[in-house]
Amino acid sequence: MEPGRPGQGPPGEGWTPQRRRVGPSAGWYALPVVLVLAAVIGFATVLAFLWDDSEVAEGPAAAGDPASGVTVRLKEGYGYFVYVREGGASPYACRVEAGERSGLVQLTRKNSWSASDHASYRYTATFRAPVTGDARLTCRGADGPILVTPDDTANGYLGLSLLAALGLGGLAALAFVVTFLRRSGADRRAVTTAGPYF
């Protein structure tokens, strides 16, 4: 072949094809990192927001006669569930007395969906504590013992957020493994198909 003809390089120089990657780039490793960060930051945010609610939810329950009064430990501004005996009448009015402070509390159905099951009791109402500390709760209309517990809805939200964080963590692990395997496979194919050049 004469110099300068197509396919002929300068004397003494060989031509080596450049290896082209066909798998995902290294930037794909950012995806699992982002997912892990989202899981950690999301759960930490929910935990910080609901920490006080969760602490209150761990408070003690109290049972007793609604006419003479039930001694309950309250935290002002937080919700409490009222349960009555199965088959018993629900109270239509409740009053809280703490030292010199006393007054009616509004009975609602707030967060009734998260009310826990208690043997021989059924959920009937929710009220918001007007004071902090030990207080006496009396109710009218109930014809049997009542049970008062802190509203533990916050624990349900924390459980859901933990499951969501674990789900994101699982997706992150899967994304990392898939990216690693595809990049490794692309490297092997590139080495295999490149072959020797003369």
N, C-alpha and C positions, 0 to 999 in steps of 0.2 A: 504494500500500500504506500502511496506517496504521501508525504507530509501534507497536512492540511485537508485531507479527505475526511468526510464525515465518519465518526466512530473511531478516529485515530487521534490520540492525544499527543502531546509533545513527548519526544523520546525520554524514556526513563521514568515517566509518571504514570501511575496506575489510577484507575477510577474506582472509588468505593462508594456505593450507595449509602445515603444517610438513613439511619434507622428511624422509622416513624412510629410513635406510640399510638396504639389503637385502643388502649384501655383508658379508664378515668385518670385525670390529672391528680397531682398531689393535693390540689385545692379541695378535692372532695373530702379530705379528712377534716375539713372545717365543719362539715355537717354534723357528725357525731359530737364534736366539741360544743357546737351551738345548742344541740338538743340537751346535753348534760347541763350546760349553764342554765338553760330555760327551766329544766326540772328543779335544779337546786334553788335558783332565785325565786321561782314560783312558789315552791313549798315554804321557803324561808319567809316570804312575804305573807302568806296565809297564816303561818305559825305566829309571826309577830303581831298580825292584826287580831288574831283570835286567842292570844295567849291568856289574857285576863279572863275571857269567857270560859276557857278551858279550866283555869284554876277554880273558878266559881262552880263549874259543873262537877268538880270532884268533892264538893261540900257534902255534909251529912244530910240524910233524909230524916224526917220526923213524922211520927204517927200519933194519933190521939183522938180525943173526943172533940168534935167541932164546937160544941156548945160551951164547954169549960175552957177550951183553948189548947192549941198545940204550940209548944215552944220550938221555934225555928231559928236557924242562924241565917241571916240575910246579908246581902251586899247591895247597897242602894243602886238602882238603875238596872239591875239584872232580873231576868225572868225566872219564875218558879212554877212548877206544875202541881196541880191539885188532883188527887185521885180519891175516888170513893169506893166503897165496897161494891162488888158485883151485885147488880139488882137493886142497889140503894139509890135514893134520890140525890140529885146534884144540888149543890148550894147555889143560891141565887144572890147572895151577898156575903162578902168577907171583910173583916176588919183587922188591922194590924195595930198592936199596942207595944211601944218600946219606951220605957221610962215615962216621961211626961208627954210624949208624942203619941198620937193615935189618929186613926182615920180609916175610911173605907178604901179598899183597893178595887180597881176596875178588873173584872173577870173577862178574859178574852179567850180566843182559841188559837193564839199565836203559837206557831211551831208545833201544833198538835200532831202533825205528821211524824215528828221524831220522838214523841212520847214513848218511853220504854214500857215493856210489859212487866207488871208486878203481880205475883200470884194473888188471886182473889180480889184484886183492885182493877178499876178501869179509870182511864183519864177522863177528866171532866172540865178542867179550866186551867188557864194560865194567868198569873198576875205579875206585875212588876214591883219589885221591892221599893218601898218609899224611904227606907232607913237602912243603916248598916249596923250589924250586931245582933244579939239575941233579942227576939221579939215574940209576942204571943199572938197567934193567928186564931181568930174565932170566925166561924161561918154559920150562916142561917140557911135552913132548907135541907141540909144533909141529915139523914136519919140514922147514920152509923159512923164508925170511925173514918177518918180521912188520913191520907198520906200526902206529905208535901216533900217534893224533891227539887233540886236545882234543874233548870232547863239545860240539858246536855246536848243541844243541837250543835254547838261548836265542835264537839268531839266527832260528830258525824261528818261535818265539813272537813275537819282535819284528816279523817280517814279517807275521804274521797280525794283530797288533794295529794295525800301520800300515794294512793293508787295511781293517780295521774302522773306523779313524778316517777314512780317505778316504771310505768308504761313508757314514758319518754326515755328513761334510762335503757330500757330494753330495745327501743328503736335505735338509740345511739349505738349500742353494742352491735346490733344487726347491721347498721349502716357501715360501721368500722370494718366488720368482717367481710361484707360484700365488697367494699372498696379495696381492701387488702388483697382479697382473692382475685379480683378482676385485674388489679395492677400486676400481681405476680404472674397471672396467666398471660397478660399482654407481654411482659418481659420474656417469658419462656417462648412464646410464639415468635417474638422478634428475633431471638437468638437462633431458633430453629430454621426460620425462613430466610434468614440472612445468608447462610451458607458460606462456603469459601469462595473467594474471588481471586482470579489469576490475571 
